[in-house]
Amino acid sequence: MTKLTIIQQNDTHGSMDFHHELFWKENQAELRKIGGFPRISKYIQELKSQNDNVLVLDGGDLFHGTLPLVASKGEALIPALQKMALDGWVPGNWDFAYGKEQLSSLADALPFPAVACNVKDQDSNQSFLKPYMIKELNGVKIGVIGLTYPYVEETMPESFSKGLSFTKGVEEASSCVEELKDKVDLIVLLSHMGLPLDVELATMVDGIDLILSGHSHDRIEQPITVNGALVVQAGSSASFLGKLDIQLEGGKIEDYQYELVTIDESFPVDEEMEGIIAGILEPYRKERENVVGRTESILHRMTLNEAPMDQLITDAYLHVLDDCDLAFSHGWRYGTPVQPGDITEYDLHTIIPTNPEMFTLKMSGEQLMNALEKNLEMVFSRDPFKQKGGYILRSSGLFMAFKPYNPEGNRIQKLLVGGKELDLKKKYKIAGGGKQLFKGAESNKTYHGVQAVDVIKQYLNENGAFKAEGEPKILSI
């Protein structure tokens, strides 16, 4: 019998240092300081020093999410990743943010391979990255198949996918399993598709032993078993690691133990990594020290219908572009919470790292209704492969009551704009930011040459301390 430990991290989004994370305690949200690369690095080092049979894999969204990463197109993180004892990774949707050439450059700078079987270079029609890797640990061979987010072309700005083509990966994953099954003792799918898609894919592809899921930021505490595969995911923001101890016998998992490891203050720090992270952050000291406002509420986006972090964004949009009826922001998942008190400029770049240019857009009530129904389908579709959104579109000026289990196009039960019933024929003026929001209406947007972070700074300056509304405006009924 062979023992093997597999460590998973996913969706770190540039949360390199010790930071606040949101937990639920006694029906209340509370913040605890956890996570960061210095503690993760030390933990991995100690595991690998004690046991040769340790495999550490990253599930993507490594290179985007905080100011140092976005400003350097991911390059600031390279010294930390070169020090981190990772064995492989799969890019996430945000890792394509700087275009295919930059992603290739970032991947080439790492001492561990990038894998993805479902993305091709359009020029050559060849796989953009290695479809899989084989790692041997003390005679145990592990096949690791990469599966990146399949809907980059549909849901992200056009520049992300230029020169690349993506598939759902079912056929490719199945082919990789066929190639690997006689060569390895264990087949691992390292995925950035999201938990619902990964569970569905497990029903469609035989022969996978383990799926390390990413993208949906789920804190899985007990593995999900589907068609003989164990499915796990380890939260986000470098706050958690998934630790799976496996006992293999004759190429099969005989027994396992799983733990979602919370990287709290009890974990020792890798001082060399701490120095590397301090060096990455140092050029942004001004932004980290520049207080631009205050909040009386915890700013987080841990809730699906609406969240305080996004209410700040859309309230600011509606305040500064003051002739608009509504404001929207994309339903992002990333962004570590901000505790009540001071908000820094660096915090704003963590809340909205894309810092999109502001636009206004006119839509009829009917177009607005259709856009919102489309968004609800992308979040709640009965078919996991049609779940392409993050959370529900964030908004200010809107009241919406909906039934998530209703058929596509028939979920919205009540829609109010500015407290009044939606008029299907009326034109509404909408404030928003960037090309990811209302992507299909790009030709009708009017951009205003001002960025989201500056708009939020202006709002905080003019409006005083932010306090999230207690009454929900987006209701599932």
VEXDREN-2710 file (C-alpha; in Angstrom, 1 decimal):
% VEXDREN-2710
k/r/px/py/pz
1/MET/0.0/0.0/0.0
2/THR/1.3/3.5/-1.0
3/LYS/0.5/6.7/0.8
4/LEU/0.3/9.9/-1.1
5/THR/-0.6/13.5/0.0
6/ILE/-2.1/16.0/-2.5
7/ILE/-2.3/19.7/-1.7
8/GLN/-4.6/22.0/-3.6
9/GLN/-4.7/25.8/-3.7
10/ASN/-6.9/27.7/-6.1
11/ASP/-8.2/31.2/-6.9
12/THR/-5.5/33.0/-4.9
13/HIS/-6.2/36.2/-6.9
14/GLY/-3.1/38.0/-5.7
15/SER/-3.8/37.7/-2.0
16/MET/-0.2/37.3/-1.2
17/ASP/0.0/38.4/2.4
18/PHE/-1.9/37.9/5.7
19/HIS/-5.4/39.3/5.2
20/HIS/-9.0/39.4/6.4
21/GLU/-11.3/36.6/5.5
22/LEU/-15.0/36.3/6.1
23/PHE/-16.6/33.5/8.2
24/TRP/-20.1/32.9/9.6
25/LYS/-20.4/32.6/13.4
26/GLU/-23.7/32.5/15.3
27/ASN/-25.6/33.8/12.3
28/GLN/-23.3/36.7/11.9
29/ALA/-20.5/37.6/9.5
30/GLU/-17.1/37.9/11.2
31/LEU/-13.6/38.6/10.0
32/ARG/-10.4/36.7/10.8
33/LYS/-6.9/37.3/9.6
34/ILE/-5.6/34.3/7.8
35/GLY/-3.7/33.1/4.7
36/GLY/-0.9/34.4/2.5
37/PHE/2.0/32.9/0.7
38/PRO/4.6/33.1/3.5
39/ARG/2.5/30.7/5.7
40/ILE/1.5/28.5/2.7
41/SER/5.1/28.2/1.5
42/LYS/6.4/27.2/5.0
43/TYR/3.6/24.6/5.3
44/ILE/4.4/23.0/1.9
45/GLN/8.1/23.0/2.7
46/GLU/7.5/21.2/6.0
47/LEU/5.2/18.6/4.4
48/LYS/7.7/17.9/1.6
49/SER/10.6/17.6/4.1
50/GLN/8.7/15.0/6.1
51/ASN/7.3/13.0/3.2
52/ASP/8.6/12.5/-0.4
53/ASN/5.1/11.6/-1.6
54/VAL/3.6/15.1/-1.7
55/LEU/2.1/16.7/-4.8
56/VAL/1.1/20.4/-4.7
57/LEU/-1.1/21.8/-7.5
58/ASP/-2.7/25.2/-8.2
59/GLY/-6.1/25.6/-9.7
60/GLY/-5.7/28.9/-11.4
61/ASP/-6.4/32.7/-11.2
62/LEU/-2.9/33.1/-10.0
63/PHE/-1.9/36.3/-11.8
64/HIS/-4.8/38.7/-11.4
65/GLY/-6.7/40.3/-8.5
66/THR/-4.6/42.9/-6.7
67/LEU/-2.8/46.1/-7.8
68/PRO/0.8/44.7/-8.1
69/LEU/-0.3/41.9/-10.3
70/VAL/-2.5/44.0/-12.6
71/ALA/0.0/46.8/-12.9
72/SER/2.8/44.3/-13.8
73/LYS/0.6/42.1/-16.0
74/GLY/1.3/39.3/-13.5
75/GLU/5.1/39.6/-13.5
76/ALA/5.4/40.9/-10.0
77/LEU/4.3/37.5/-8.7
78/ILE/7.0/35.4/-10.5
79/PRO/9.7/35.6/-7.7
80/ALA/7.2/34.3/-5.2
81/LEU/6.0/31.4/-7.4
82/GLN/9.6/30.5/-8.2
83/LYS/10.2/30.1/-4.5
84/MET/6.9/28.2/-3.9
85/ALA/7.3/24.4/-4.1
86/LEU/4.4/23.9/-6.6
87/ASP/4.3/20.9/-9.0
88/GLY/1.9/22.2/-11.6
89/TRP/-1.0/24.5/-12.3
90/VAL/-3.9/25.2/-14.7
91/PRO/-4.7/28.8/-15.8
92/GLY/-8.0/30.3/-14.7
93/ASN/-10.1/32.7/-16.7
94/TRP/-8.3/35.7/-15.1
95/ASP/-4.9/34.4/-16.1
96/PHE/-5.8/35.2/-19.7
97/ALA/-6.3/38.9/-18.8
98/TYR/-3.1/40.0/-20.4
99/GLY/-3.4/38.1/-23.7
100/LYS/-2.0/34.8/-24.9
101/GLU/1.6/36.0/-25.4
102/GLN/1.9/37.3/-21.8
103/LEU/0.3/34.1/-20.4
104/SER/2.9/32.1/-22.3
105/SER/5.7/34.3/-20.9
106/LEU/4.4/33.9/-17.4
107/ALA/4.0/30.2/-17.7
108/ASP/7.6/29.8/-19.2
109/ALA/9.0/31.7/-16.2
110/LEU/7.7/29.2/-13.7
111/PRO/9.7/26.1/-12.6
112/PHE/6.6/23.9/-12.8
113/PRO/4.4/23.2/-15.8
114/ALA/1.1/24.7/-16.9
115/VAL/-1.5/22.2/-18.2
116/ALA/-4.8/22.6/-20.0
117/CYS/-6.3/20.2/-22.6
118/ASN/-9.2/22.4/-23.7
119/VAL/-7.6/25.6/-25.2
120/LYS/-5.9/25.8/-28.6
121/ASP/-3.8/28.3/-30.4
122/GLN/-5.8/29.4/-33.4
123/ASP/-2.8/30.0/-35.6
124/SER/-1.4/26.5/-35.2
125/ASN/-4.6/24.7/-34.2
126/GLN/-2.4/22.9/-31.6
127/SER/-2.9/22.7/-27.9
128/PHE/-1.9/26.0/-26.3
129/LEU/-0.4/24.3/-23.3
130/LYS/0.5/20.7/-22.4
131/PRO/-2.8/18.8/-22.0
132/TYR/-1.5/16.8/-19.1
133/MET/1.6/16.1/-17.1
134/ILE/2.9/12.9/-15.4
135/LYS/4.6/13.2/-12.0
136/GLU/6.4/10.3/-10.4
137/LEU/6.8/10.2/-6.6
138/ASN/8.7/7.2/-5.2
139/GLY/7.5/4.9/-7.9
140/VAL/3.9/6.2/-7.9
141/LYS/2.9/7.8/-11.3
142/ILE/0.3/10.5/-11.2
143/GLY/-1.3/11.8/-14.4
144/VAL/-2.6/15.4/-14.0
145/ILE/-4.9/16.6/-16.7
146/GLY/-5.6/20.4/-16.9
147/LEU/-9.0/21.8/-17.7
148/THR/-9.3/25.6/-17.9
149/TYR/-12.4/27.8/-17.9
150/PRO/-14.3/27.0/-21.1
151/TYR/-16.2/30.3/-21.6
152/VAL/-13.4/32.9/-21.7
153/GLU/-14.6/33.9/-25.2
154/GLU/-18.2/34.4/-24.1
155/THR/-17.9/36.0/-20.7
156/MET/-14.6/37.9/-20.6
157/PRO/-13.4/40.9/-22.7
158/GLU/-12.3/40.0/-26.2
159/SER/-8.6/40.6/-25.5
160/PHE/-8.5/37.7/-23.1
161/SER/-9.2/35.1/-25.8
162/LYS/-7.7/36.7/-28.9
163/GLY/-5.9/34.0/-30.9
164/LEU/-7.2/31.2/-28.7
165/SER/-10.2/28.9/-28.9
166/PHE/-11.8/27.0/-26.0
167/THR/-13.9/23.9/-25.6
168/LYS/-15.9/22.4/-22.7
169/GLY/-13.2/19.8/-22.5
170/VAL/-15.3/16.7/-22.1
171/GLU/-13.9/15.0/-25.2
172/GLU/-10.4/16.2/-24.5
173/ALA/-10.5/15.0/-20.9
174/SER/-11.8/11.6/-22.0
175/SER/-9.0/11.3/-24.6
176/CYS/-6.4/12.2/-21.9
177/VAL/-7.8/9.6/-19.6
178/GLU/-7.5/7.0/-22.3
179/GLU/-3.9/8.0/-22.9
180/LEU/-3.0/7.9/-19.3
181/LYS/-4.9/5.0/-17.8
182/ASP/-2.2/2.4/-18.7
183/LYS/0.7/4.7/-17.8
184/VAL/-0.2/6.0/-14.3
185/ASP/-1.4/4.8/-11.0
186/LEU/-3.7/7.8/-10.3
187/ILE/-5.5/10.2/-12.6
188/VAL/-6.1/13.7/-11.3
189/LEU/-8.2/16.4/-13.1
190/LEU/-6.9/19.9/-12.2
191/SER/-9.8/22.1/-13.2
192/HIS/-10.8/25.7/-13.3
193/MET/-14.4/25.1/-14.6
194/GLY/-16.3/25.6/-11.3
195/LEU/-17.8/23.0/-8.9
196/PRO/-21.1/22.4/-10.8
197/LEU/-19.4/21.8/-14.1
198/ASP/-16.7/19.6/-12.5
199/VAL/-19.4/17.4/-10.8
200/GLU/-21.3/17.1/-14.1
201/LEU/-18.1/16.3/-16.1
202/ALA/-17.3/13.5/-13.6
203/THR/-20.6/11.8/-14.6
204/MET/-19.6/12.0/-18.3
205/VAL/-15.9/10.9/-18.2
206/ASP/-15.0/7.5/-16.6
207/GLY/-11.6/6.8/-15.1
208/ILE/-10.9/10.0/-13.2
209/ASP/-9.8/9.4/-9.6
210/LEU/-9.7/12.9/-8.3
211/ILE/-11.0/16.3/-9.4
212/LEU/-9.3/19.4/-7.9
213/SER/-11.9/21.9/-8.7
214/GLY/-11.4/25.7/-9.0
215/HIS/-13.1/28.9/-10.2
216/SER/-16.3/28.9/-8.0
217/HIS/-14.5/29.7/-4.7
218/ASP/-16.2/26.8/-2.8
219/ARG/-14.9/25.8/0.6
220/ILE/-15.4/22.0/0.4
221/GLU/-15.0/20.3/3.8
222/GLN/-16.0/16.8/2.7
223/PRO/-15.2/15.4/-0.8
224/ILE/-18.0/14.9/-3.2
225/THR/-18.0/11.4/-4.7
226/VAL/-19.2/11.2/-8.3
227/ASN/-18.7/8.2/-10.7
228/GLY/-15.8/6.9/-8.6
229/ALA/-14.1/10.3/-8.5
230/LEU/-13.5/12.5/-5.4
231/VAL/-14.2/16.2/-6.0
232/VAL/-12.8/18.9/-3.8
233/GLN/-12.1/22.6/-3.8
234/ALA/-10.2/24.8/-1.4
235/GLY/-11.9/28.2/-1.2
236/SER/-10.0/31.2/-2.5
237/SER/-7.6/34.1/-1.8
238/ALA/-4.7/31.9/-0.4
239/SER/-6.8/31.5/2.7
240/PHE/-7.2/27.7/2.6
241/LEU/-5.5/24.6/1.3
242/GLY/-7.1/21.3/0.5
243/LYS/-5.1/18.4/2.0
244/LEU/-6.0/14.9/0.7
245/ASP/-4.1/11.9/2.2
246/ILE/-4.6/8.9/-0.1
247/GLN/-3.8/5.2/0.4
248/LEU/-3.3/3.5/-3.0
249/GLU/-3.5/-0.2/-3.5
250/GLY/-3.2/-1.7/-7.0
251/GLY/-3.9/1.6/-8.7
252/LYS/-7.0/2.3/-6.7
253/ILE/-7.8/4.6/-3.8
254/GLU/-8.4/2.2/-0.9
255/ASP/-8.8/4.9/1.8
256/TYR/-8.5/8.7/2.1
257/GLN/-8.6/11.5/4.6
258/TYR/-9.4/15.1/3.6
259/GLU/-9.0/18.4/5.4
260/LEU/-9.8/21.9/4.3
261/VAL/-6.8/23.6/6.0
262/THR/-7.4/27.2/7.3
263/ILE/-4.1/29.0/7.1
264/ASP/-4.4/31.0/10.4
265/GLU/-1.9/32.7/12.6
266/SER/-0.8/29.4/14.2
267/PHE/1.0/28.5/11.0
268/PRO/4.7/29.5/11.0
269/VAL/6.0/32.0/8.4
270/ASP/8.6/31.4/5.7
271/GLU/10.8/34.4/6.3
272/GLU/12.4/34.4/2.8
273/MET/8.9/34.3/1.2
274/GLU/7.8/37.1/3.6
275/GLY/10.7/39.2/2.3
276/ILE/9.8/38.5/-1.3
277/ILE/6.1/39.5/-0.7
278/ALA/7.3/42.7/1.1
279/GLY/9.4/43.5/-2.0
280/ILE/6.4/43.0/-4.3
281/LEU/4.2/45.3/-2.2
282/GLU/6.8/48.0/-1.5
283/PRO/6.2/49.9/-4.8
284/TYR/2.6/50.3/-3.8
285/ARG/3.2/51.7/-0.3
286/LYS/1.6/55.0/-1.3
287/GLU/-1.7/53.3/-2.3
288/ARG/-1.6/51.1/0.8
289/GLU/-1.3/54.1/3.1
290/ASN/-3.6/56.5/1.2
291/VAL/-6.9/56.5/3.1
292/VAL/-9.7/57.5/0.6
293/GLY/-12.8/56.9/2.8
294/ARG/-14.4/54.9/5.6
295/THR/-16.9/52.1/5.8
296/GLU/-19.2/51.3/8.7
297/SER/-20.0/47.9/7.2
298/ILE/-17.8/44.9/6.4
299/LEU/-17.2/45.1/2.7
300/HIS/-17.4/41.6/1.3
301/ARG/-18.9/39.7/-1.7
302/MET/-19.5/36.3/-0.1
303/THR/-23.3/36.4/-0.9
304/LEU/-24.9/35.5/-4.2
305/ASN/-27.8/37.9/-4.6
306/GLU/-26.1/41.1/-3.5
307/ALA/-23.1/42.1/-1.3
308/PRO/-21.8/45.2/0.5
309/MET/-18.6/45.4/-1.5
310/ASP/-20.6/45.7/-4.7
311/GLN/-23.2/48.0/-3.2
312/LEU/-20.4/50.5/-2.6
313/ILE/-19.4/50.2/-6.3
314/THR/-22.9/50.6/-7.8
315/ASP/-23.9/53.3/-5.3
316/ALA/-20.8/55.2/-6.4
317/TYR/-21.6/54.8/-10.0
318/LEU/-25.1/56.1/-9.6
319/HIS/-24.0/59.0/-7.4
320/VAL/-21.3/60.3/-9.8
321/LEU/-23.1/59.6/-13.0
322/ASP/-26.1/61.3/-11.5
323/ASP/-28.4/61.4/-14.4
324/CYS/-28.7/57.6/-14.6
325/ASP/-31.7/55.5/-13.5
326/LEU/-29.7/52.4/-12.6
327/ALA/-26.1/51.2/-12.0
328/PHE/-24.7/47.7/-12.5
329/SER/-21.5/45.9/-11.8
330/HIS/-20.4/42.4/-12.7
331/GLY/-21.0/39.6/-10.2
332/TRP/-17.4/39.0/-9.4
333/ARG/-16.3/36.6/-6.7
334/TYR/-12.8/37.8/-6.0
335/GLY/-11.7/40.4/-3.5
336/THR/-10.7/39.9/0.2
337/PRO/-13.0/41.7/2.7
338/VAL/-12.4/45.1/4.1
339/GLN/-13.1/45.6/7.8
340/PRO/-15.1/48.5/9.1
341/GLY/-12.9/51.6/9.3
342/ASP/-10.5/53.2/6.8
343/ILE/-10.6/52.3/3.1
344/THR/-7.3/52.7/1.3
345/GLU/-6.7/53.2/-2.4
346/TYR/-5.1/49.8/-2.4
347/ASP/-8.3/48.3/-1.0
348/LEU/-10.2/49.8/-3.9
349/HIS/-7.9/48.2/-6.4
350/THR/-8.5/44.9/-4.6
351/ILE/-12.3/45.4/-4.7
352/ILE/-12.2/46.2/-8.4
353/PRO/-8.8/45.3/-9.8
354/THR/-9.9/45.7/-13.4
355/ASN/-10.5/49.4/-12.6
356/PRO/-12.8/49.7/-15.7
357/GLU/-13.6/52.8/-17.6
358/MET/-17.1/54.1/-16.9
359/PHE/-19.8/54.0/-19.5
360/THR/-23.5/54.9/-19.8
361/LEU/-25.9/52.8/-21.8
362/LYS/-29.6/53.2/-22.8
363/MET/-31.8/50.2/-22.7
364/SER/-35.5/49.7/-23.1
365/GLY/-37.3/48.1/-20.2
366/GLU/-37.8/45.0/-22.4
367/GLN/-34.0/44.8/-23.1
368/LEU/-33.2/45.2/-19.4
369/MET/-35.6/42.5/-18.5
370/ASN/-34.1/40.2/-21.1
371/ALA/-30.6/41.0/-19.9
372/LEU/-31.4/40.2/-16.3
373/GLU/-33.2/37.0/-17.3
374/LYS/-30.1/36.0/-19.3
375/ASN/-27.9/36.7/-16.2
376/LEU/-30.1/34.6/-14.0
377/GLU/-29.9/31.7/-16.5
378/MET/-26.1/32.0/-16.4
379/VAL/-26.2/31.7/-12.6
380/PHE/-29.0/29.2/-12.0
381/SER/-29.3/27.1/-15.2
382/ARG/-30.4/23.5/-14.7
383/ASP/-27.6/22.5/-17.1
384/PRO/-24.3/23.1/-15.3
385/PHE/-22.6/23.7/-18.6
386/LYS/-24.8/26.8/-19.1
387/GLN/-23.8/28.2/-15.7
388/LYS/-21.4/30.9/-17.1
389/GLY/-21.7/33.8/-14.7
390/GLY/-20.3/34.5/-11.3
391/TYR/-22.9/35.9/-8.9
392/ILE/-26.0/37.8/-9.9
393/LEU/-25.4/41.2/-11.5
394/ARG/-24.8/43.8/-8.8
395/SER/-27.1/46.9/-9.0
396/SER/-28.3/50.1/-7.4
397/GLY/-31.7/51.6/-8.2
398/LEU/-33.2/48.1/-8.9
399/PHE/-35.6/45.9/-7.0
400/MET/-35.9/42.4/-8.3
401/ALA/-37.8/39.4/-6.9
402/PHE/-37.2/36.1/-8.7
403/LYS/-37.7/32.3/-8.5
404/PRO/-34.3/30.6/-9.2
405/TYR/-35.9/27.2/-10.0
406/ASN/-38.2/28.5/-12.7
407/PRO/-37.6/27.8/-16.4
408/GLU/-35.2/29.9/-18.4
409/GLY/-36.6/33.4/-19.2
410/ASN/-39.4/33.1/-16.6
411/ARG/-37.6/33.7/-13.3
412/ILE/-38.3/37.4/-12.6
413/GLN/-41.6/37.9/-10.7
414/LYS/-41.2/41.6/-9.9
415/LEU/-38.9/44.3/-11.3
416/LEU/-38.9/47.9/-10.0
417/VAL/-36.6/50.8/-11.2
418/GLY/-36.3/53.7/-8.8
419/GLY/-39.3/52.2/-6.8
420/LYS/-41.6/52.1/-9.9
421/GLU/-42.8/49.2/-12.0
422/LEU/-40.6/48.5/-15.0
423/ASP/-42.0/50.0/-18.2
424/LEU/-41.1/47.7/-21.0
425/LYS/-41.2/50.5/-23.6
426/LYS/-39.4/53.2/-21.6
427/LYS/-35.7/53.9/-22.2
428/TYR/-33.5/53.6/-19.0
429/LYS/-30.1/55.1/-18.7
430/ILE/-27.6/52.8/-17.0
431/ALA/-24.2/53.4/-15.5
432/GLY/-21.6/50.7/-15.5
433/GLY/-17.9/50.0/-16.1
434/GLY/-15.8/48.0/-18.5
435/LYS/-16.3/45.5/-21.4
436/GLN/-17.2/42.5/-19.3
437/LEU/-20.5/44.1/-18.3
438/PHE/-23.4/43.9/-20.9
439/LYS/-20.8/42.5/-23.3
440/GLY/-23.3/42.1/-26.1
441/ALA/-24.2/45.9/-26.0
442/GLU/-20.7/47.2/-26.6
443/SER/-21.6/49.2/-29.7
444/ASN/-24.3/51.1/-27.7
445/LYS/-22.1/52.1/-24.8
446/THR/-20.8/55.7/-24.3
447/TYR/-17.5/55.7/-22.5
448/HIS/-16.6/58.7/-20.3
449/GLY/-12.9/58.6/-19.8
450/VAL/-13.0/58.1/-16.1
451/GLN/-12.1/55.0/-14.2
452/ALA/-14.1/53.1/-11.5
453/VAL/-11.6/53.6/-8.7
454/ASP/-11.7/57.4/-9.2
455/VAL/-15.5/57.3/-9.2
456/ILE/-15.6/55.4/-5.9
457/LYS/-13.0/57.8/-4.4
458/GLN/-15.1/60.8/-5.4
459/TYR/-18.2/59.1/-3.9
460/LEU/-16.6/58.4/-0.6
461/ASN/-15.2/61.9/-0.4
462/GLU/-18.6/63.5/-1.2
463/ASN/-20.8/61.1/0.7
464/GLY/-18.9/60.3/3.9
465/ALA/-18.6/56.9/5.5
466/PHE/-20.3/54.1/3.6
467/LYS/-22.9/51.9/5.3
468/ALA/-24.6/49.0/3.5
469/GLU/-28.4/49.0/3.3
470/GLY/-30.0/46.5/5.6
471/GLU/-33.0/45.8/3.5
472/PRO/-32.3/43.4/0.5
473/LYS/-33.2/44.6/-2.9
474/ILE/-32.6/41.4/-4.8
475/LEU/-34.9/38.6/-3.4
476/SER/-35.1/34.9/-4.3
477/ILE/-38.6/33.9/-3.5
END
